[in-house]
Amino acid sequence: MKFLPLLALLASRVPKALITFLVALAIVDDLGAVVIIAIFYTKQLAWEFLIVGAFLTGALIFINAIGVRKPSIYFILGMFLWFVFLKSGVHATLAGVITAFTIPAKPKFNPSIFSKRVEEMLIRFNDGYKGDESILKNQHLSAIVQTLEDGVIGVQTPLQRLEHSFHKPVAFFILPIFALFNAGVAIDFNNILHALNHPVTMGVVFGLLFGKFIGIIGASWLALHFGLCSLPKDTSMKHIVGAAMLGCIGFTMSIFIAELAFAAQPQMIVQAKLGILVSSIIAGGAGYFWLYKLGGKKSPIGISL
């Protein structure tokens, strides 16, 4: 996530509800970008691949409905969906969104029942444990451990387990590779002012810094004004302002759209990326210092003074 490092630095200084808001904002922001890509940057459609894509989407929905909970099955079908979308003319990022929406987000076991079951299993485990005996030699203990393992998997949602298992590969491999191949900006410091004054660069900077900021603040104010929601405890509109600043950071989807918009104009892509880089630095710095100051001073144990 584009502002995850800043969230980690601010975690002890901002309300937990604000972190949840920022995570939700990032997800909705990226989904909106994917919809824009699908609608405005789809060229010629290959209907035969679209039909196959519709069939695979139906298959994902069907296996969810019948209770299939193995993430690997969704992953494999999602890979096929990505391929047919790539061939269909629709941007392949939609395949990831569709697949994520179909992965079960409800646990198999009720948490309260699971808690009671674990307590019973632990009592049986302690009763059956004999000194330094290896579990490998005690079939009764091995069965209890296996039951506990199955219960731990069942009380988690498949979506949650996938997110956990892919967190490190995405954070430490996929995103750095993406940044290496897509975010490179050649800056000529002798002509930096000319580059920053370019219409494309300025348009991206103002779009991210002012457009997104006004959109986030405006949507939040309207939702509060019309009673659609309320601010969580210890959260004020000042916190929303800081969150809106961080929300102005653009990276993955901004670069995607820039490359699609200026596909035949490599120089314009460089200018757009420069605008994304400049606005992200400004937004990240401003949002961090705003929320840092708003959080007040901290004692050694992390309590506001």
Residue, then its C-alpha position, 0 to 999 in steps of 0.5 A: m500500500k502506497f502510504l503503509p510506511l507512513l502509517a507504521l510511523l504514525a501508528s502510535r500517534v493517530p486513532k486506530a479508526l483513522i488507520t482503518f479509514l485510510v486502508a479503506l480509502a486506499i482500496v476504494d481509490d484503487l477500485g475506482a481507478v480500475v473501473i476508469i481503466a476498464i471503461f475509458y482505456t479499453k480498445q478493441l474487444a475480443w468477444e470470444f475471450l470475454i465470453v470465456g471470462a464471463f464463464l470463469t467469473g461465473a465459476l468463481i461465484f459458483i464455487n463460492a456459493i457451494g462453500v469451496r474454501k481452498p484459496s489455491i482453487y480461486f488463485i488458479l481460476g483467477m490466473f486463467l481469468w487474468f489471461v483471458f482478460l488480457k487477450s480480450g482487450v479489457h485491462a487485466t487488472l479487473a481479473g484481480v478485482i473480480t477474483a478478490f470479490t469472489i474469495p470467501a470472506k466468512p469463517k467456516f467456524n463461529p469464533s465463540i464455538f471455536s473458543k470453547r472447542v479450543e479450551e476443551m482440546l487444551i484440557r484433553f491435551n494436558d490430560g493426555y501429555k506424559g512427561d517428556e514423551s514425543i507427540l510423534k509417539n502419542q497418537h492421541l496428542s497428534a490427533i488433538v494437535q491436528t484438530l486444533e490446526d484444522g480449527v485455526i484454519g476454519v476460524q480464519t477466512p480464506l481471504q484473510r489467509l491469502e492476504h496474510s500469505f501474500h503480504k511479504p511477497v507483495a511488499f518485498f518482491i512484487l512492489p519493488i519490481f513494479a517500482l523498478f520497471n515502471a516508476g523510473v523518472a529521468i530528471d535533468f536538474n539543469n532543466i528542472l524548472h522547465a520540466l516542472n512547468h510542463p502542462v502535463t506535470m502541473g496537471v498531474v500535481f494539481g489533480l493529485l494534490f488538490g483534486k483528491f484532497i477536495g474530493i476526500i474532504g468533500a465526500s467525508w463532510l457530506a457523509l457527516h452532514f447528511g447523517l450517513c456516518s459519524l466520526p469515531k471516538d477520538t477522531s475529528m475532522k482535523h484527522i480527516v484532513g491529515a488522512a486526505m493529505l496522505g490520500c493524495i499520494g499517487f503511485t501504482m494506479s496513477i502510473f498505470i493510467a499515465e502509461l495508458a493515457f500517453a501510450a504513444q507519447p513516451q515523453m508525456i509519460v515521463q512528465a506525468k511520472l514526474g508529476i506523480l513523484v513530486s505530488s506524492i513527496i509533497a502529500g506524504g510529507a505534509g500528511y505525515f507532519w500534520l498527523y504527527k503534530l496533531g497526535g501530540k507529544k508521546s510519553p515513553i509508553g506511547i500515551s498522549l501528553 
